[in-house]
């Protein structure tokens, strides 16, 4: 009976590591990010509660490396003045998955983010900005079903000289 339990446990572990593999070369996903400014002079966002939503497109280059593009939208009330901010972000990144343990895959990503930011003041001239920033993140992906994964990551945004903010993101991806 003991050998049967060990064999069953081995089969179960083998099944989990293979059944929920990240199948497919391409991926499509949804992402939500909460942004936080780190300095007063350089900001990711001027919104009071900067929460963005977006779409992720990815392609796997090999077992450990993939390339991804994220397009996101943010809209929120300004924290210091009356008005609102609307931002559109495009991010291109290289994602490195160093290893996999069962259905969990940690990752590191590095890339560039282009942001178009429009600030509409209630009683002043509007402002538009075009910003290029670097984004580095650490994350963890959980494959909960064949071809489906959820992830969470923590990112640092910088402009080469300063860490200007952070983001915490959650997402879901379909791999095909």
N, C-alpha and C positions, 0 to 999 in steps of 0.2 A: 504493500500500500504506500509506503514511504517513497519507493522508486516511482510509482505512478504519479504522486503529487509533485515530485521534483521534475518529472518529464512534462507534466501539464504546465507547471510554472515556466519551464524553459520554452515550451511551445508558445505560451501566452506572451512572454517577453519578446520572442522572435517575431510574433505576429504584430505586436505594437510597433516594433522598429521598422517593419517593412510595409504593413498595411496602410499606415498613414504617412507614407513617404511623400515628399513634396514633388508629386508627379507633374510632368509637363515642363516645357521650356519657357512658356510665357505665363505671366500672371497679371491679374486685374484686381484692384482692391479699392476700398474706401478707407479714409483716414480722418481722424479728428485730432486737433492739436490745441493745447492750451499754452499760450505764450506768456513769458515773464521777462520784463526788462531788468537789466543788471546795473545800468548806469543812468544818470540823469541827462547826460549830454548825448548819448547814442542809444537809440531805442529801436526795438523790433517793431513796436506798435505804440500808437498814441491812444488806443482805445482803453476804456475803463476795465473791461473784462475780455481781453483778446482771445477769442475762440475761433479757430478756423476749421473748415471742412474741405475735403478734397478727394481727388481720384488718383490712384497709383497705377502705373503701367510698368511692367518689368520684364526683363529677358535674362534667362540664366545663361551665362557664358560657359561655365563648367560646374562641377560639384560644389565648389567653394566661393565662386565669384558670380555676381549678377550686376546688371546695370538697371537703374530705375529712374523713372521720371514721375514727379508728383506735381499736380496742379491744384492749387487751393484758393479758397475764397474766405475773406474775413470781413465782417461788418460789425461795428459797435460804436456806442456813444463815447465821446472823448472824456478823458478823466479830469483834465484841467480846465476846459472851456466848454461852452455849449456848442454842440455840433456832432458830427459823426465821421468815422473813418471807414473807408472801403479799400481793401487791399486784395490784389491778385498776385499770387506767388507761383513761380515755376522753379522746380528744383530738379537738377540732374545729379545723380550720385552713383558711386561704386559701392556695392555692398559685399562685405566679406564675411562668410560663415566659416569659422575655423574648424568647427566640429559639430557633431550631433549626438545627443544622448536620448535614445528612445524617440519620443515625439517632440523634444525640445531642441531648439537651435539658437544659440546666442549669435549675435552679429555686431559688426562695426560698420558704419557707413561714413563716407566723406564725400562732400559735393559742394556745388555752387547753387545759390538761391538768387533769383532775380525777383524783385518786388516792385510792382507799380502800386503806389499808395496815393489815394485821393482823400484829402481832408476837407470836409464841407463845414465851415464855421457858420453858426447861426447869424452872427452879426459882424462878420469880417470877410475879407477876401479869401477865397478858397486857395488851397495849396496842393500841389502835386509833386511827388517825388519818385525817382527811379533809383533803386538801390541794388547793389550787388554785394552779397555776403557769402561767407563760408559757413557750412553746417557740418558738424561732426557729431555722430551719435553712437550710443551703445544700446542694444536692445535684445529682446528675447522673443522668439517665435514659437508658438505652440500649434502643432498640426493635430487638430481635433477630429478630422475625418479625411478620407482620401481626397486630395486636391484642395483642402480647405485649411486655412491657418489664421490664427489671431496673433497679433503682436503688440508689444508695448516697448517704447523706447524713450530715452532721455537725450536731448540734443543741446549742444552749445552753438550759438551763432556768434560769429566774430567778423571783424572787418580788417583782419591781419594784425592790427595794433591792439584791439580791445575785445574782450568778451562782452558783447553788448546785450546778450539775453539767452534765455533757455526756453526749451519747449518740451512738454511731455505729450507724447502722442500714443493713441491706440488705433489699431486698424484691423481689418479683416481682408484676406486675399483668397482668390480662387486661382489655382494653378492648372493650366491646360496645355 
